[in-house]
Each structure stands twice: as structure tokens, then as C-alpha cells.
Amino acid sequence: MNTSDVITLGQEALIVTALIAGPLLLAILIVGVLVGIVQAATSVQEMTLSFIPKLIALVLLLFLIGNWQITILVDHFQSLIMNITFYLQ
């Protein structure tokens, strides 16, 4: 295993991480901004008002794209296992 193989594995791991975490973080960001705008407009500064909608959005999004996320993870893991002999040379 040389340096380019390690860099390639790291890049693939970062891409898989971004694919899995990106949609969830983006949804939480959007919901957080919308709740923040509503809180600023109404002058209601309650911590649970920002937490609960984010949690609901996260759970709904996991139900919607969770299968796709698991597929991405399994495919990446299978790729690593299939190429393990290549990486060990």
C-alpha cells in the first residue's frame, strides 16, 4: 500500500461521509434558520422551540433517505472488502 492508495481511501471515506451526513445537516440547518426567523419575528426565545422541529425534521428525513444511506455505506464497505487484497500488496 503506497501513499496514493491511502489518499484514495481517505477521499472515498470523506465522500461517503459527506453523502450520508450532508442531507441531514442541510435539513437541520434549514429548519434551524426558519425557526430562528420565526423566533426573531415573534420575540419568543425558547430553546425547545428550536430543538423539537430539528429533531422532527431529522427523524422524517431518516425515514425518507435512511435506506439510501445504508445502501451507500454497505456499497462502500463491500468495495473495501473486495479490494482488501489489492490494498495489502
PDB file with one MODEL, atoms N, CA, C and O in Angstrom:
MODEL        1
ATOM      1  N   MET A   1       0.852  -1.166   0.000  1.00  0.00           N
ATOM      2  CA  MET A   1       0.000   0.000   0.000  1.00  0.00           C
ATOM      3  C   MET A   1       0.898   1.230   0.000  1.00  0.00           C
ATOM      4  O   MET A   1       1.743   1.402   0.879  1.00  0.00           O
ATOM      5  N   ASN A   2       0.705   2.059  -0.976  1.00  0.00           N
ATOM      6  CA  ASN A   2       1.520   3.261  -1.049  1.00  0.00           C
ATOM      7  C   ASN A   2       0.697   4.489  -0.654  1.00  0.00           C
ATOM      8  O   ASN A   2      -0.469   4.379  -0.274  1.00  0.00           O
ATOM      9  N   THR A   3       1.314   5.625  -0.749  1.00  0.00           N
ATOM     10  CA  THR A   3       0.685   6.861  -0.301  1.00  0.00           C
ATOM     11  C   THR A   3      -0.566   7.203  -1.101  1.00  0.00           C
ATOM     12  O   THR A   3      -1.551   7.678  -0.535  1.00  0.00           O
ATOM     13  N   SER A   4      -0.538   6.971  -2.394  1.00  0.00           N
ATOM     14  CA  SER A   4      -1.712   7.302  -3.217  1.00  0.00           C
ATOM     15  C   SER A   4      -2.909   6.429  -2.870  1.00  0.00           C
ATOM     16  O   SER A   4      -4.050   6.884  -2.953  1.00  0.00           O
ATOM     17  N   ASP A   5      -2.665   5.179  -2.483  1.00  0.00           N
ATOM     18  CA  ASP A   5      -3.768   4.306  -2.058  1.00  0.00           C
ATOM     19  C   ASP A   5      -4.410   4.826  -0.776  1.00  0.00           C
ATOM     20  O   ASP A   5      -5.633   4.820  -0.636  1.00  0.00           O
ATOM     21  N   VAL A   6      -3.584   5.269   0.146  1.00  0.00           N
ATOM     22  CA  VAL A   6      -4.103   5.802   1.412  1.00  0.00           C
ATOM     23  C   VAL A   6      -4.906   7.080   1.157  1.00  0.00           C
ATOM     24  O   VAL A   6      -5.969   7.281   1.745  1.00  0.00           O
ATOM     25  N   ILE A   7      -4.393   7.933   0.281  1.00  0.00           N
ATOM     26  CA  ILE A   7      -5.105   9.166  -0.052  1.00  0.00           C
ATOM     27  C   ILE A   7      -6.435   8.850  -0.734  1.00  0.00           C
ATOM     28  O   ILE A   7      -7.447   9.490  -0.447  1.00  0.00           O
ATOM     29  N   THR A   8      -6.438   7.877  -1.626  1.00  0.00           N
ATOM     30  CA  THR A   8      -7.670   7.470  -2.306  1.00  0.00           C
ATOM     31  C   THR A   8      -8.691   6.934  -1.311  1.00  0.00           C
ATOM     32  O   THR A   8      -9.870   7.280  -1.384  1.00  0.00           O
ATOM     33  N   LEU A   9      -8.241   6.085  -0.375  1.00  0.00           N
ATOM     34  CA  LEU A   9      -9.152   5.562   0.648  1.00  0.00           C
ATOM     35  C   LEU A   9      -9.717   6.690   1.506  1.00  0.00           C
ATOM     36  O   LEU A   9     -10.903   6.687   1.835  1.00  0.00           O
ATOM     37  N   GLY A  10      -8.879   7.643   1.863  1.00  0.00           N
ATOM     38  CA  GLY A  10      -9.338   8.778   2.655  1.00  0.00           C
ATOM     39  C   GLY A  10     -10.343   9.626   1.910  1.00  0.00           C
ATOM     40  O   GLY A  10     -11.337  10.074   2.481  1.00  0.00           O
ATOM     41  N   GLN A  11     -10.080   9.850   0.619  1.00  0.00           N
ATOM     42  CA  GLN A  11     -11.019  10.642  -0.188  1.00  0.00           C
ATOM     43  C   GLN A  11     -12.361   9.938  -0.312  1.00  0.00           C
ATOM     44  O   GLN A  11     -13.411  10.571  -0.194  1.00  0.00           O
ATOM     45  N   GLU A  12     -12.330   8.641  -0.547  1.00  0.00           N
ATOM     46  CA  GLU A  12     -13.575   7.886  -0.655  1.00  0.00           C
ATOM     47  C   GLU A  12     -14.350   7.913   0.663  1.00  0.00           C
ATOM     48  O   GLU A  12     -15.575   8.033   0.667  1.00  0.00           O
ATOM     49  N   ALA A  13     -13.631   7.803   1.774  1.00  0.00           N
ATOM     50  CA  ALA A  13     -14.289   7.847   3.083  1.00  0.00           C
ATOM     51  C   ALA A  13     -14.927   9.215   3.324  1.00  0.00           C
ATOM     52  O   ALA A  13     -16.032   9.300   3.860  1.00  0.00           O
ATOM     53  N   LEU A  14     -14.235  10.282   2.930  1.00  0.00           N
ATOM     54  CA  LEU A  14     -14.802  11.620   3.096  1.00  0.00           C
ATOM     55  C   LEU A  14     -16.019  11.838   2.205  1.00  0.00           C
ATOM     56  O   LEU A  14     -16.977  12.493   2.614  1.00  0.00           O
ATOM     57  N   ILE A  15     -15.987  11.295   0.993  1.00  0.00           N
ATOM     58  CA  ILE A  15     -17.130  11.418   0.088  1.00  0.00           C
ATOM     59  C   ILE A  15     -18.337  10.669   0.651  1.00  0.00           C
ATOM     60  O   ILE A  15     -19.457  11.179   0.627  1.00  0.00           O
ATOM     61  N   VAL A  16     -18.105   9.460   1.157  1.00  0.00           N
ATOM     62  CA  VAL A  16     -19.202   8.688   1.744  1.00  0.00           C
ATOM     63  C   VAL A  16     -19.760   9.412   2.967  1.00  0.00           C
ATOM     64  O   VAL A  16     -20.973   9.454   3.171  1.00  0.00           O
ATOM     65  N   THR A  17     -18.876   9.976   3.774  1.00  0.00           N
ATOM     66  CA  THR A  17     -19.325  10.726   4.952  1.00  0.00           C
ATOM     67  C   THR A  17     -20.164  11.927   4.548  1.00  0.00           C
ATOM     68  O   THR A  17     -21.199  12.197   5.158  1.00  0.00           O
ATOM     69  N   ALA A  18     -19.726  12.649   3.524  1.00  0.00           N
ATOM     70  CA  ALA A  18     -20.485  13.816   3.053  1.00  0.00           C
ATOM     71  C   ALA A  18     -21.837  13.398   2.476  1.00  0.00           C
ATOM     72  O   ALA A  18     -22.837  14.088   2.676  1.00  0.00           O
ATOM     73  N   LEU A  19     -21.871  12.277   1.765  1.00  0.00           N
ATOM     74  CA  LEU A  19     -23.134  11.807   1.198  1.00  0.00           C
ATOM     75  C   LEU A  19     -24.125  11.399   2.280  1.00  0.00           C
ATOM     76  O   LEU A  19     -25.330  11.606   2.138  1.00  0.00           O
ATOM     77  N   ILE A  20     -23.616  10.822   3.357  1.00  0.00           N
ATOM     78  CA  ILE A  20     -24.504  10.359   4.419  1.00  0.00           C
ATOM     79  C   ILE A  20     -24.933  11.505   5.326  1.00  0.00           C
ATOM     80  O   ILE A  20     -26.110  11.618   5.669  1.00  0.00           O
ATOM     81  N   ALA A  21     -23.995  12.350   5.715  1.00  0.00           N
ATOM     82  CA  ALA A  21     -24.305  13.401   6.686  1.00  0.00           C
ATOM     83  C   ALA A  21     -24.833  14.674   6.042  1.00  0.00           C
ATOM     84  O   ALA A  21     -25.566  15.426   6.685  1.00  0.00           O
ATOM     85  N   GLY A  22     -24.478  14.931   4.795  1.00  0.00           N
ATOM     86  CA  GLY A  22     -24.841  16.184   4.148  1.00  0.00           C
ATOM     87  C   GLY A  22     -26.328  16.495   4.130  1.00  0.00           C
ATOM     88  O   GLY A  22     -26.727  17.574   4.569  1.00  0.00           O
ATOM     89  N   PRO A  23     -27.161  15.586   3.638  1.00  0.00           N
ATOM     90  CA  PRO A  23     -28.604  15.887   3.603  1.00  0.00           C
ATOM     91  C   PRO A  23     -29.204  16.126   4.986  1.00  0.00           C
ATOM     92  O   PRO A  23     -30.077  16.977   5.151  1.00  0.00           O
ATOM     93  N   LEU A  24     -28.730  15.369   5.979  1.00  0.00           N
ATOM     94  CA  LEU A  24     -29.253  15.550   7.337  1.00  0.00           C
ATOM     95  C   LEU A  24     -28.859  16.905   7.903  1.00  0.00           C
ATOM     96  O   LEU A  24     -29.683  17.608   8.489  1.00  0.00           O
ATOM     97  N   LEU A  25     -27.596  17.266   7.722  1.00  0.00           N
ATOM     98  CA  LEU A  25     -27.128  18.553   8.230  1.00  0.00           C
ATOM     99  C   LEU A  25     -27.791  19.717   7.503  1.00  0.00           C
ATOM    100  O   LEU A  25     -28.104  20.741   8.111  1.00  0.00           O
ATOM    101  N   LEU A  26     -28.000  19.554   6.208  1.00  0.00           N
ATOM    102  CA  LEU A  26     -28.660  20.613   5.441  1.00  0.00           C
ATOM    103  C   LEU A  26     -30.105  20.803   5.905  1.00  0.00           C
ATOM    104  O   LEU A  26     -30.571  21.935   6.035  1.00  0.00           O
ATOM    105  N   ALA A  27     -30.804  19.716   6.150  1.00  0.00           N
ATOM    106  CA  ALA A  27     -32.189  19.818   6.626  1.00  0.00           C
ATOM    107  C   ALA A  27     -32.243  20.479   7.996  1.00  0.00           C
ATOM    108  O   ALA A  27     -33.106  21.321   8.246  1.00  0.00           O
ATOM    109  N   ILE A  28     -31.328  20.104   8.886  1.00  0.00           N
ATOM    110  CA  ILE A  28     -31.299  20.713  10.217  1.00  0.00           C
ATOM    111  C   ILE A  28     -30.963  22.196  10.120  1.00  0.00           C
ATOM    112  O   ILE A  28     -31.518  23.012  10.856  1.00  0.00           O
ATOM    113  N   LEU A  29     -30.050  22.543   9.210  1.00  0.00           N
ATOM    114  CA  LEU A  29     -29.695  23.946   9.019  1.00  0.00           C
ATOM    115  C   LEU A  29     -30.893  24.760   8.539  1.00  0.00           C
ATOM    116  O   LEU A  29     -31.162  25.844   9.056  1.00  0.00           O
ATOM    117  N   ILE A  30     -31.602  24.237   7.557  1.00  0.00           N
ATOM    118  CA  ILE A  30     -32.761  24.953   7.005  1.00  0.00           C
ATOM    119  C   ILE A  30     -33.847  25.122   8.065  1.00  0.00           C
ATOM    120  O   ILE A  30     -34.398  26.211   8.222  1.00  0.00           O
ATOM    121  N   VAL A  31     -34.153  24.057   8.786  1.00  0.00           N
ATOM    122  CA  VAL A  31     -35.180  24.137   9.832  1.00  0.00           C
ATOM    123  C   VAL A  31     -34.727  25.092  10.927  1.00  0.00           C
ATOM    124  O   VAL A  31     -35.536  25.868  11.437  1.00  0.00           O
ATOM    125  N   GLY A  32     -33.460  25.051  11.297  1.00  0.00           N
ATOM    126  CA  GLY A  32     -32.952  25.945  12.330  1.00  0.00           C
ATOM    127  C   GLY A  32     -33.042  27.407  11.929  1.00  0.00           C
ATOM    128  O   GLY A  32     -33.393  28.255  12.750  1.00  0.00           O
ATOM    129  N   VAL A  33     -32.728  27.709  10.676  1.00  0.00           N
ATOM    130  CA  VAL A  33     -32.825  29.087  10.202  1.00  0.00           C
ATOM    131  C   VAL A  33     -34.283  29.541  10.180  1.00  0.00           C
ATOM    132  O   VAL A  33     -34.593  30.655  10.600  1.00  0.00           O
ATOM    133  N   LEU A  34     -35.165  28.694   9.699  1.00  0.00           N
ATOM    134  CA  LEU A  34     -36.590  29.060   9.663  1.00  0.00           C
ATOM    135  C   LEU A  34     -37.150  29.283  11.063  1.00  0.00           C
ATOM    136  O   LEU A  34     -37.899  30.233  11.289  1.00  0.00           O
ATOM    137  N   VAL A  35     -36.795  28.422  11.992  1.00  0.00           N
ATOM    138  CA  VAL A  35     -37.267  28.588  13.368  1.00  0.00           C
ATOM    139  C   VAL A  35     -36.651  29.839  13.979  1.00  0.00           C
ATOM    140  O   VAL A  35     -37.315  30.555  14.729  1.00  0.00           O
ATOM    141  N   GLY A  36     -35.392  30.106  13.666  1.00  0.00           N
ATOM    142  CA  GLY A  36     -34.746  31.315  14.167  1.00  0.00           C
ATOM    143  C   GLY A  36     -35.409  32.579  13.659  1.00  0.00           C
ATOM    144  O   GLY A  36     -35.561  33.551  14.398  1.00  0.00           O
ATOM    145  N   ILE A  37     -35.802  32.565  12.395  1.00  0.00           N
ATOM    146  CA  ILE A  37     -36.514  33.716  11.829  1.00  0.00           C
ATOM    147  C   ILE A  37     -37.862  33.914  12.523  1.00  0.00           C
ATOM    148  O   ILE A  37     -38.242  35.038  12.851  1.00  0.00           O
ATOM    149  N   VAL A  38     -38.578  32.813  12.741  1.00  0.00           N
ATOM    150  CA  VAL A  38     -39.872  32.905  13.426  1.00  0.00           C
ATOM    151  C   VAL A  38     -39.677  33.384  14.856  1.00  0.00           C
ATOM    152  O   VAL A  38     -40.454  34.207  15.341  1.00  0.00           O
ATOM    153  N   GLN A  39     -38.643  32.878  15.546  1.00  0.00           N
ATOM    154  CA  GLN A  39     -38.391  33.319  16.916  1.00  0.00           C
ATOM    155  C   GLN A  39     -38.013  34.787  16.970  1.00  0.00           C
ATOM    156  O   GLN A  39     -38.429  35.501  17.883  1.00  0.00           O
ATOM    157  N   ALA A  40     -37.230  35.246  16.004  1.00  0.00           N
ATOM    158  CA  ALA A  40     -36.852  36.653  15.982  1.00  0.00           C
ATOM    159  C   ALA A  40     -38.052  37.541  15.680  1.00  0.00           C
ATOM    160  O   ALA A  40     -38.164  38.643  16.218  1.00  0.00           O
ATOM    161  N   ALA A  41     -38.936  37.072  14.834  1.00  0.00           N
ATOM    162  CA  ALA A  41     -40.110  37.872  14.476  1.00  0.00           C
ATOM    163  C   ALA A  41     -41.117  37.955  15.615  1.00  0.00           C
ATOM    164  O   ALA A  41     -41.801  38.964  15.778  1.00  0.00           O
ATOM    165  N   THR A  42     -41.201  36.894  16.395  1.00  0.00           N
ATOM    166  CA  THR A  42     -42.194  36.868  17.475  1.00  0.00           C
ATOM    167  C   THR A  42     -41.601  37.170  18.841  1.00  0.00           C
ATOM    168  O   THR A  42     -42.333  37.250  19.828  1.00  0.00           O
ATOM    169  N   SER A  43     -40.290  37.340  18.913  1.00  0.00           N
ATOM    170  CA  SER A  43     -39.575  37.609  20.175  1.00  0.00           C
ATOM    171  C   SER A  43     -39.767  36.500  21.199  1.00  0.00           C
ATOM    172  O   SER A  43     -39.724  36.752  22.404  1.00  0.00           O
ATOM    173  N   VAL A  44     -39.973  35.296  20.737  1.00  0.00           N
ATOM    174  CA  VAL A  44     -40.058  34.134  21.623  1.00  0.00           C
ATOM    175  C   VAL A  44     -38.705  33.445  21.596  1.00  0.00           C
ATOM    176  O   VAL A  44     -38.272  32.967  20.548  1.00  0.00           O
ATOM    177  N   GLN A  45     -38.034  33.390  22.740  1.00  0.00           N
ATOM    178  CA  GLN A  45     -36.695  32.803  22.802  1.00  0.00           C
ATOM    179  C   GLN A  45     -36.714  31.558  23.689  1.00  0.00           C
ATOM    180  O   GLN A  45     -36.121  31.542  24.768  1.00  0.00           O
ATOM    181  N   GLU A  46     -37.379  30.552  23.237  1.00  0.00           N
ATOM    182  CA  GLU A  46     -37.460  29.291  23.971  1.00  0.00           C
ATOM    183  C   GLU A  46     -36.574  28.261  23.283  1.00  0.00           C
ATOM    184  O   GLU A  46     -36.682  28.059  22.074  1.00  0.00           O
ATOM    185  N   MET A  47     -35.701  27.610  24.043  1.00  0.00           N
ATOM    186  CA  MET A  47     -34.735  26.668  23.467  1.00  0.00           C
ATOM    187  C   MET A  47     -35.412  25.449  22.841  1.00  0.00           C
ATOM    188  O   MET A  47     -34.966  24.949  21.809  1.00  0.00           O
ATOM    189  N   THR A  48     -36.482  24.978  23.464  1.00  0.00           N
ATOM    190  CA  THR A  48     -37.133  23.781  22.930  1.00  0.00           C
ATOM    191  C   THR A  48     -37.828  24.051  21.599  1.00  0.00           C
ATOM    192  O   THR A  48     -38.067  23.126  20.823  1.00  0.00           O
ATOM    193  N   LEU A  49     -38.148  25.308  21.339  1.00  0.00           N
ATOM    194  CA  LEU A  49     -38.788  25.625  20.061  1.00  0.00           C
ATOM    195  C   LEU A  49     -37.835  25.421  18.890  1.00  0.00           C
ATOM    196  O   LEU A  49     -38.287  25.183  17.770  1.00  0.00           O
ATOM    197  N   SER A  50     -36.551  25.509  19.119  1.00  0.00           N
ATOM    198  CA  SER A  50     -35.610  25.254  18.031  1.00  0.00           C
ATOM    199  C   SER A  50     -35.191  23.790  17.980  1.00  0.00           C
ATOM    200  O   SER A  50     -34.841  23.279  16.916  1.00  0.00           O
ATOM    201  N   PHE A  51     -35.224  23.115  19.126  1.00  0.00           N
ATOM    202  CA  PHE A  51     -34.767  21.726  19.174  1.00  0.00           C
ATOM    203  C   PHE A  51     -35.788  20.747  18.608  1.00  0.00           C
ATOM    204  O   PHE A  51     -35.435  19.872  17.817  1.00  0.00           O
ATOM    205  N   ILE A  52     -37.025  20.884  18.998  1.00  0.00           N
ATOM    206  CA  ILE A  52     -38.060  19.926  18.603  1.00  0.00           C
ATOM    207  C   ILE A  52     -38.281  19.894  17.091  1.00  0.00           C
ATOM    208  O   ILE A  52     -38.341  18.798  16.533  1.00  0.00           O
ATOM    209  N   PRO A  53     -38.409  21.030  16.389  1.00  0.00           N
ATOM    210  CA  PRO A  53     -38.573  20.949  14.928  1.00  0.00           C
ATOM    211  C   PRO A  53     -37.361  20.332  14.224  1.00  0.00           C
ATOM    212  O   PRO A  53     -37.516  19.622  13.230  1.00  0.00           O
ATOM    213  N   LYS A  54     -36.162  20.600  14.734  1.00  0.00           N
ATOM    214  CA  LYS A  54     -34.967  19.982  14.147  1.00  0.00           C
ATOM    215  C   LYS A  54     -35.001  18.477  14.331  1.00  0.00           C
ATOM    216  O   LYS A  54     -34.663  17.727  13.416  1.00  0.00           O
ATOM    217  N   LEU A  55     -35.406  18.038  15.503  1.00  0.00           N
ATOM    218  CA  LEU A  55     -35.496  16.601  15.774  1.00  0.00           C
ATOM    219  C   LEU A  55     -36.548  15.937  14.899  1.00  0.00           C
ATOM    220  O   LEU A  55     -36.328  14.842  14.382  1.00  0.00           O
ATOM    221  N   ILE A  56     -37.679  16.589  14.732  1.00  0.00           N
ATOM    222  CA  ILE A  56     -38.741  16.048  13.878  1.00  0.00           C
ATOM    223  C   ILE A  56     -38.271  15.966  12.424  1.00  0.00           C
ATOM    224  O   ILE A  56     -38.509  14.968  11.743  1.00  0.00           O
ATOM    225  N   ALA A  57     -37.601  17.024  11.953  1.00  0.00           N
ATOM    226  CA  ALA A  57     -37.088  17.023  10.575  1.00  0.00           C
ATOM    227  C   ALA A  57     -36.053  15.918  10.386  1.00  0.00           C
ATOM    228  O   ALA A  57     -36.031  15.258   9.347  1.00  0.00           O
ATOM    229  N   LEU A  58     -35.201  15.717  11.379  1.00  0.00           N
ATOM    230  CA  LEU A  58     -34.177  14.677  11.297  1.00  0.00           C
ATOM    231  C   LEU A  58     -34.796  13.289  11.224  1.00  0.00           C
ATOM    232  O   LEU A  58     -34.378  12.459  10.416  1.00  0.00           O
ATOM    233  N   VAL A  59     -35.789  13.038  12.063  1.00  0.00           N
ATOM    234  CA  VAL A  59     -36.435  11.720  12.071  1.00  0.00           C
ATOM    235  C   VAL A  59     -37.175  11.481  10.753  1.00  0.00           C
ATOM    236  O   VAL A  59     -37.087  10.392  10.186  1.00  0.00           O
ATOM    237  N   LEU A  60     -37.898  12.482  10.265  1.00  0.00           N
ATOM    238  CA  LEU A  60     -38.606  12.323   8.991  1.00  0.00           C
ATOM    239  C   LEU A  60     -37.642  12.083   7.838  1.00  0.00           C
ATOM    240  O   LEU A  60     -37.893  11.242   6.974  1.00  0.00           O
ATOM    241  N   LEU A  61     -36.539  12.825   7.828  1.00  0.00           N
ATOM    242  CA  LEU A  61     -35.566  12.644   6.757  1.00  0.00           C
ATOM    243  C   LEU A  61     -34.886  11.283   6.842  1.00  0.00           C
ATOM    244  O   LEU A  61     -34.592  10.675   5.813  1.00  0.00           O
ATOM    245  N   LEU A  62     -34.635  10.800   8.053  1.00  0.00           N
ATOM    246  CA  LEU A  62     -34.062   9.462   8.193  1.00  0.00           C
ATOM    247  C   LEU A  62     -35.017   8.392   7.676  1.00  0.00           C
ATOM    248  O   LEU A  62     -34.585   7.409   7.075  1.00  0.00           O
ATOM    249  N   PHE A  63     -36.311   8.582   7.910  1.00  0.00           N
ATOM    250  CA  PHE A  63     -37.289   7.642   7.365  1.00  0.00           C
ATOM    251  C   PHE A  63     -37.307   7.688   5.838  1.00  0.00           C
ATOM    252  O   PHE A  63     -37.486   6.663   5.180  1.00  0.00           O
ATOM    253  N   LEU A  64     -37.122   8.879   5.286  1.00  0.00           N
ATOM    254  CA  LEU A  64     -37.172   9.025   3.828  1.00  0.00           C
ATOM    255  C   LEU A  64     -35.905   8.533   3.128  1.00  0.00           C
ATOM    256  O   LEU A  64     -35.995   7.838   2.116  1.00  0.00           O
ATOM    257  N   ILE A  65     -34.731   8.881   3.648  1.00  0.00           N
ATOM    258  CA  ILE A  65     -33.486   8.556   2.937  1.00  0.00           C
ATOM    259  C   ILE A  65     -32.591   7.579   3.692  1.00  0.00           C
ATOM    260  O   ILE A  65     -31.456   7.338   3.279  1.00  0.00           O
ATOM    261  N   GLY A  66     -33.079   7.020   4.778  1.00  0.00           N
ATOM    262  CA  GLY A  66     -32.262   6.088   5.561  1.00  0.00           C
ATOM    263  C   GLY A  66     -31.842   4.859   4.778  1.00  0.00           C
ATOM    264  O   GLY A  66     -30.715   4.383   4.920  1.00  0.00           O
ATOM    265  N   ASN A  67     -32.743   4.343   3.951  1.00  0.00           N
ATOM    266  CA  ASN A  67     -32.425   3.166   3.141  1.00  0.00           C
ATOM    267  C   ASN A  67     -31.302   3.483   2.157  1.00  0.00           C
ATOM    268  O   ASN A  67     -30.396   2.675   1.952  1.00  0.00           O
ATOM    269  N   TRP A  68     -31.371   4.667   1.550  1.00  0.00           N
ATOM    270  CA  TRP A  68     -30.321   5.097   0.621  1.00  0.00           C
ATOM    271  C   TRP A  68     -28.985   5.247   1.338  1.00  0.00           C
ATOM    272  O   TRP A  68     -27.945   4.879   0.791  1.00  0.00           O
ATOM    273  N   GLN A  69     -29.002   5.783   2.555  1.00  0.00           N
ATOM    274  CA  GLN A  69     -27.772   5.954   3.321  1.00  0.00           C
ATOM    275  C   GLN A  69     -27.141   4.605   3.660  1.00  0.00           C
ATOM    276  O   GLN A  69     -25.926   4.438   3.547  1.00  0.00           O
ATOM    277  N   ILE A  70     -27.952   3.662   4.067  1.00  0.00           N
ATOM    278  CA  ILE A  70     -27.438   2.325   4.381  1.00  0.00           C
ATOM    279  C   ILE A  70     -26.868   1.673   3.129  1.00  0.00           C
ATOM    280  O   ILE A  70     -25.842   0.996   3.199  1.00  0.00           O
ATOM    281  N   THR A  71     -27.514   1.866   1.993  1.00  0.00           N
ATOM    282  CA  THR A  71     -27.011   1.315   0.736  1.00  0.00           C
ATOM    283  C   THR A  71     -25.646   1.895   0.391  1.00  0.00           C
ATOM    284  O   THR A  71     -24.751   1.161  -0.027  1.00  0.00           O
ATOM    285  N   ILE A  72     -25.476   3.199   0.561  1.00  0.00           N
ATOM    286  CA  ILE A  72     -24.187   3.842   0.301  1.00  0.00           C
ATOM    287  C   ILE A  72     -23.115   3.257   1.222  1.00  0.00           C
ATOM    288  O   ILE A  72     -22.009   2.950   0.778  1.00  0.00           O
ATOM    289  N   LEU A  73     -23.444   3.108   2.494  1.00  0.00           N
ATOM    290  CA  LEU A  73     -22.482   2.567   3.457  1.00  0.00           C
ATOM    291  C   LEU A  73     -22.114   1.122   3.140  1.00  0.00           C
ATOM    292  O   LEU A  73     -20.938   0.760   3.190  1.00  0.00           O
ATOM    293  N   VAL A  74     -23.090   0.304   2.820  1.00  0.00           N
ATOM    294  CA  VAL A  74     -22.833  -1.102   2.507  1.00  0.00           C
ATOM    295  C   VAL A  74     -22.008  -1.227   1.228  1.00  0.00           C
ATOM    296  O   VAL A  74     -21.087  -2.041   1.160  1.00  0.00           O
ATOM    297  N   ASP A  75     -22.331  -0.432   0.223  1.00  0.00           N
ATOM    298  CA  ASP A  75     -21.556  -0.465  -1.019  1.00  0.00           C
ATOM    299  C   ASP A  75     -20.108  -0.078  -0.778  1.00  0.00           C
ATOM    300  O   ASP A  75     -19.196  -0.694  -1.330  1.00  0.00           O
ATOM    301  N   HIS A  76     -19.895   0.943   0.046  1.00  0.00           N
ATOM    302  CA  HIS A  76     -18.519   1.364   0.352  1.00  0.00           C
ATOM    303  C   HIS A  76     -17.777   0.270   1.116  1.00  0.00           C
ATOM    304  O   HIS A  76     -16.614  -0.015   0.831  1.00  0.00           O
ATOM    305  N   PHE A  77     -18.453  -0.336   2.082  1.00  0.00           N
ATOM    306  CA  PHE A  77     -17.832  -1.411   2.857  1.00  0.00           C
ATOM    307  C   PHE A  77     -17.509  -2.611   1.972  1.00  0.00           C
ATOM    308  O   PHE A  77     -16.438  -3.203   2.102  1.00  0.00           O
ATOM    309  N   GLN A  78     -18.424  -2.975   1.073  1.00  0.00           N
ATOM    310  CA  GLN A  78     -18.170  -4.085   0.160  1.00  0.00           C
ATOM    311  C   GLN A  78     -17.005  -3.777  -0.771  1.00  0.00           C
ATOM    312  O   GLN A  78     -16.206  -4.660  -1.083  1.00  0.00           O
ATOM    313  N   SER A  79     -16.908  -2.539  -1.209  1.00  0.00           N
ATOM    314  CA  SER A  79     -15.783  -2.129  -2.046  1.00  0.00           C
ATOM    315  C   SER A  79     -14.468  -2.267  -1.288  1.00  0.00           C
ATOM    316  O   SER A  79     -13.470  -2.720  -1.848  1.00  0.00           O
ATOM    317  N   LEU A  80     -14.466  -1.878  -0.019  1.00  0.00           N
ATOM    318  CA  LEU A  80     -13.248  -2.028   0.788  1.00  0.00           C
ATOM    319  C   LEU A  80     -12.880  -3.492   0.966  1.00  0.00           C
ATOM    320  O   LEU A  80     -11.710  -3.859   0.849  1.00  0.00           O
ATOM    321  N   ILE A  81     -13.865  -4.327   1.246  1.00  0.00           N
ATOM    322  CA  ILE A  81     -13.598  -5.754   1.456  1.00  0.00           C
ATOM    323  C   ILE A  81     -13.113  -6.408   0.164  1.00  0.00           C
ATOM    324  O   ILE A  81     -12.194  -7.226   0.196  1.00  0.00           O
ATOM    325  N   MET A  82     -13.715  -6.060  -0.966  1.00  0.00           N
ATOM    326  CA  MET A  82     -13.317  -6.660  -2.241  1.00  0.00           C
ATOM    327  C   MET A  82     -11.900  -6.260  -2.630  1.00  0.00           C
ATOM    328  O   MET A  82     -11.188  -7.037  -3.266  1.00  0.00           O
ATOM    329  N   ASN A  83     -11.488  -5.053  -2.252  1.00  0.00           N
ATOM    330  CA  ASN A  83     -10.166  -4.566  -2.636  1.00  0.00           C
ATOM    331  C   ASN A  83      -9.130  -4.713  -1.529  1.00  0.00           C
ATOM    332  O   ASN A  83      -8.050  -4.131  -1.628  1.00  0.00           O
ATOM    333  N   ILE A  84      -9.426  -5.471  -0.482  1.00  0.00           N
ATOM    334  CA  ILE A  84      -8.501  -5.572   0.620  1.00  0.00           C
ATOM    335  C   ILE A  84      -7.190  -6.252   0.210  1.00  0.00           C
ATOM    336  O   ILE A  84      -6.125  -5.901   0.716  1.00  0.00           O
ATOM    337  N   THR A  85      -7.266  -7.205  -0.690  1.00  0.00           N
ATOM    338  CA  THR A  85      -6.030  -7.852  -1.135  1.00  0.00           C
ATOM    339  C   THR A  85      -5.190  -6.885  -1.967  1.00  0.00           C
ATOM    340  O   THR A  85      -3.961  -6.933  -1.930  1.00  0.00           O
ATOM    341  N   PHE A  86      -5.859  -6.009  -2.716  1.00  0.00           N
ATOM    342  CA  PHE A  86      -5.136  -5.015  -3.500  1.00  0.00           C
ATOM    343  C   PHE A  86      -4.428  -4.022  -2.600  1.00  0.00           C
ATOM    344  O   PHE A  86      -3.293  -3.628  -2.869  1.00  0.00           O
ATOM    345  N   TYR A  87      -5.104  -3.613  -1.520  1.00  0.00           N
ATOM    346  CA  TYR A  87      -4.534  -2.622  -0.620  1.00  0.00           C
ATOM    347  C   TYR A  87      -3.410  -3.204   0.242  1.00  0.00           C
ATOM    348  O   TYR A  87      -2.522  -2.468   0.674  1.00  0.00           O
ATOM    349  N   LEU A  88      -3.437  -4.486   0.489  1.00  0.00           N
ATOM    350  CA  LEU A  88      -2.410  -5.088   1.336  1.00  0.00           C
ATOM    351  C   LEU A  88      -1.131  -5.400   0.589  1.00  0.00           C
ATOM    352  O   LEU A  88      -0.123  -5.721   1.219  1.00  0.00           O
ATOM    353  N   GLN A  89      -1.135  -5.318  -0.721  1.00  0.00           N
ATOM    354  CA  GLN A  89       0.077  -5.612  -1.504  1.00  0.00           C
ATOM    355  C   GLN A  89       1.061  -4.489  -1.428  1.00  0.00           C
ATOM    356  O   GLN A  89       2.135  -4.567  -2.025  1.00  0.00           O
TER     357      GLN A  89
ENDMDL
END
